[in-house]
Amino acid sequence: MQYRVEGIVIRSMDYGEGNKIITLLTNTHGKIAVIVRGAKKVRSRHGSLSQLFTYGEYLFFRNSGLGTLTHGEIIESHHVLREQLELTAYSSYAAELVDRALQEEDAGSYMFEQLKACLASFAEGKDVMITMQLFEMKILEAAGYGPDFNACVSCGNTVPPMALSARGGGILCSRCRYKDQEALELSDSALKLLRLYRGLDLRRLGNVQVKDDTKKQLKQAMRLLMDMHIGLPLKSRSFLDQLDRYSI
């Protein structure tokens, strides 16, 4: 059967002497693996369609299992994401999250639009850390672990100060803070931004300026949530951590 989809390459691996197998996050069929024959050859018509982060239209044939690419057109190559180390690192993390953290039923059209917006934000020069944290929140939501930041998850209190309980899936007020000794104290600014992350569509993200202290706290918060609920050893995140240490 022939399929025509819009897709973003979230994984690309060599297959045989001259071929590649790519995994696409598509707008209509979730995640799909497709063989791109001859992709490694210098004069390949389809080589550029197999590069990570490429957004394009893909026409492929599939009866069962792997599809075979027959034609494609690039909509956005995202070459800048492969040319700058920091952008490559963040884009790789976003792609690997979609590839490994989401089940097929979770990788629908909404996540396709969120990944597309995430990569576009990187390319447009928006704050990479804020963009990535917002995308992590979308991953948590899609996987069924969206945290509750509206009120204390234990008693329903809405009066600050609040602390993040990753184990509890939300925030704890000062009276209930003792129920999770590992809960992270949140400043008002950090809590407001976490609430924003929870409700904001990445397609509506503008240029956001956040103080360094708040960024640091947001990074801790998102790390706790991701480790608790996703908990995957991702090579791309390890590389991001190395970049952070190098930049200090």
N, C-alpha and C positions, 0 to 999 in steps of 0.2 A: 504494500500500500504506500502511496506517495503522501508525504506530509510537507506542508509549508508553514514555518513558524518564525517568529521573531525570537532571537535568543542571545544570551550573553555567555561567553565561554568562561566557565568557572574552574575547569581543569583541562589540561592538555598533556598527554603522555605519548612517548614514542611507541610505535607498534610495527615490528618488523623493520626492514631496511629503509623504507621510504615513506611509511604511513604514520599517521597519528590517530589516536582516539581522543576525542574531545567530549567533555560533559557540558551540556548547555542547560542553563536555566531559561525556560521558555515562557512566553506569555500565555500559552494555552495548554501545554502538555507537561507541566512540571519540569522535572529533571530528566534529560534524555542523553544517552551516550551514542555518539555517531563516529564511524570510521571516516577519516578523510584520507583517501588514497593519494599517494604521491605528495603529501603535504611537505615532506622534508626536502624535496627536490628543489634545486635553485629556481627553475622556471615554472614551478607549480602554479596553476591557476587558483588553487585553493589554499595555498600556504598561509596567506594573511588571515584567512577566515578561521584558522586553527589557533591563533595566538590568544593568550590569556587576555581577558577583559574586553575582547572585541564584541561589539554589539552589531548584529546583522540579521539579515533574512536568510534562512537556511531551508533548502529544499532537499529532502532525503527520502530514500526508499527503505521501508522496514516491514518485514513479515512478523518476526519475533526477535527479541533480543536486541542486538546492536543495529542501528540504522547505518546506511551508507550514503554519504553526501553526494548529490548529483549536481547541485548548483547552489550558488549563494551570492549575496550582495552585501557589502559592508555598509552599515548605516553610520556607525561611529567607531573608528579604529582604536581610540583611546591610546594612541602611541605615547602621549606624554606620561601616562601612568606606568609605562615600561621603561622610560628614559630617566626618571628621577628616582633615586634610591628610596627616599621616604615615601613617595607616592606608590612605588611598587610594593613596598612593605605593607602599607595600609590596605591597598587594593587586594593584595594576596590574602591578607587576613579576612577581609570581607568575603572573598570568593570561597576560601576554605571553610568559613563558617557555614555558608549556604550549602556547600557540598557535603559537609560531614555532620552538621548539627541538625539539619532538617530532614525529616522523613518525607517520602514522596508526597504524601497527602498534605503536608504543611507547605510545600513549595508551589503555591499557586500564583495567580496573576498579580496579587497584591505584593508578594515578596519579589516578583520580577520587577515591578515598578519601583520598589524600595531600593533594590540593588542598582537598578539603572540610575536612580536619583543619587545614590551614594557615590557611585563612580563619577557621575557628572559633577558633583560637588567637589570631589578631589581635584578633578581636572580644571575646575573654575577657580581654584585657589581658596576655597572656603576652609575654615579651621578644620584640619584633618582629625584632631582628637575629638572635638565636639561631634563632628559628622560620624566618626566611628562609634562613639558611645551611643549616639542616637540609633545607629544601625544595629548595634548589639541589643538595644532595647526591643527593636522590631523582631530580632531573632528570638529573644525570650518570649515575646508575645506569641509568635507563630508556633513555638514549641509548647505553648500552654503554661508558661511560667511567668506571665506578666505580673510584676509586683504591684501591691496596693499602697499608694502613697497618699491616699485621701485622709485616712484616719488610722489610729493605733489598731493594729490587727488583733490585739488582745482584748481591749476594752472599748474601742470606738472613740476614744478621746481625740479631739482635734487641736488641742492647745499645745503649742511648742513649749520646750524643745523636743525634738524627736531624734531617734536613732534608727539606723537601718538594720533590720534583722533579715539577713539573707535566708537563714534557715526558716524563719517564719513567713517569708514571702512578702515583706512589707516593712512598715515602720512601727516602732514602739515608743510610747510616751515615757516621760520621766518616771511615772509610777510603775510602769511595767518593764522598764529597762532591765531589771534584774533577771528577767526570764530568759535573757540571751546574753551571756557574758561576752560574747564575741561581737555584739552589735556595735555598729560604727556611728559615733555621734555625728549629726549633720547640722551644718550651719543653715540659717534660713535661706541663704542664696543657693546652696547646694540642693536643698529640698525643693525649692521652686523650680530649679532646672530639671530635676528628676521628674517632677510632675509634668513639666513641659515635654520631656522626652517621651513620657508615657502617652501623651495625647497628640503629638505632632507628627504629621505625615512628612517624610523626608523631602517630598516634592515641594513643600512649602518652606523649606529651610532657607533663611537669609544669611547675611553676614552677622555672626554673633561674636561679641567680645566678652570674654570671661576672665576674671582675675586668676592669677596663677594659683593662689591658695585654694580657690574654689575648684579649679581644674584638677588639682591634686586630689581633693576630696572626692570629686566625681569619679576619677579614675579608680580610687580605692573602692568606691561603692559598686561600680560596674564590675570590677574584678571579683568582688565577693559574690555578686549575683551570678556571674558567668561560671565561676568555679563551683558554686553550689548546685546550680541547675543544669548546666551544660557539661562541664567537667571533662572536656576533651583535651588531650595533649596535642596542641596544634603547633606545627613547625613555624608557621607564619607569626604566631604570637610570640614565640620564643625569640624570633629574630627581631620583632618590634621591641621587646624588652632589652635586647642587646643594643639596639640603636639608642634607646633611652639612656642606658648607662654610659654609652659613648659620648652622648651629647651633654652630659652633666659636667 
